[in-house]
Amino acid sequence: MSRAEPKPFTLNAPVRGYYMSQPFSGRIVALAKAGANTQISIQLDEPVDTVKFESFSNLRHHIRGVVGPDGHSPRQTSDGTPHLIIDMPSG
């Protein structure tokens, strides 16, 4: 039984995942190849708060990042979690 390869990213495609450990859904609005990685820009359906403190917020409506073929960004938080994780549907 062979494992299905992830579908490549496509402009205007809906996506789901996690940004700074917060769940999101949105649509891809820009793409650019960066070697084996992809620079991706996502317009979010609902804003994501990237701050974990109750007395402060930083709502993002749009996110940008670089992800590998697995949908994970090489950049990570101090606990080793990728900044951006995109759920990759199999094709």
N, C-alpha and C positions, 0 to 999 in steps of 0.2 A: 504494500500500500504506500503510494508516494504522497508526500505532503504537498499541498497546493502552495504555490508561490504567492506572496502578497501582491495585490494589485498596485500598480504605480499610482502616484498622486496625479489628479487631473484638476484643471482649473474649474471652478464653480461647483466642485463635488462637495457634498455634505461630509463632515468629519466629526468624530467624537474622540475624547481622550481626557488627559489631565494636564493642566498647566500649573506649575508650582504646587502640585498635589491637590489642586481643586478641579473637579469634573467640569467639562465644558462640552458644548456642541456648537457648531458653526459651519461656515462655508469657506473653501479655499478661494482667496481673491488674487493671489500672486504666487508664482513659482519660479525658481531658477536653480539649475544644477550647480553644485559646488563639489566637483570631483565625484566621489561615490555618494555624497550627501545631497540633500535638497534644502534650499532656503525656501521657507514657506511662510505665507502671510494668511491669517485666518480672521475673518469677521465673525465675532461671536453672536450667537442667538440671544444670550443673556450675559450681562457683565459678570466677570469673575473677580472676587476680592483676593488679591495676592498677599495680603497682610494677615497674620494670625493673631494680632492684638485686638482686644475688644474696643479700646479707646481710639483706634486709628484704622482707616480703610484706604485702599488703593484699588479702585474698580477699573478693570481693563475691559474695553469693548472690542479691542483688536489686539491680536498677539502675532509676533513674528519670531521665528527661530530657525535653527538648522537641525534637521533630523537625518538619521541614517536610513538605510533600506528597511530596517526593522521598525521605523516610526519613533525611535527614541533619540533625544538630543544627546550629543556628547557632553554638553555642559550639565553639571549636576549641583544639587544643593549640598550643604555640608554633611548631610547624612547619606549621600550617595544616590539619591533619587534624581533621575533626569528632570531637567526643568520642564521639558515638553515631552509628552507621550501621546502618540496618535494611535488609536485602535486601527490596526491594519486588517481589513477584510481579506479573506483568501479569494483567489479568483480561479 
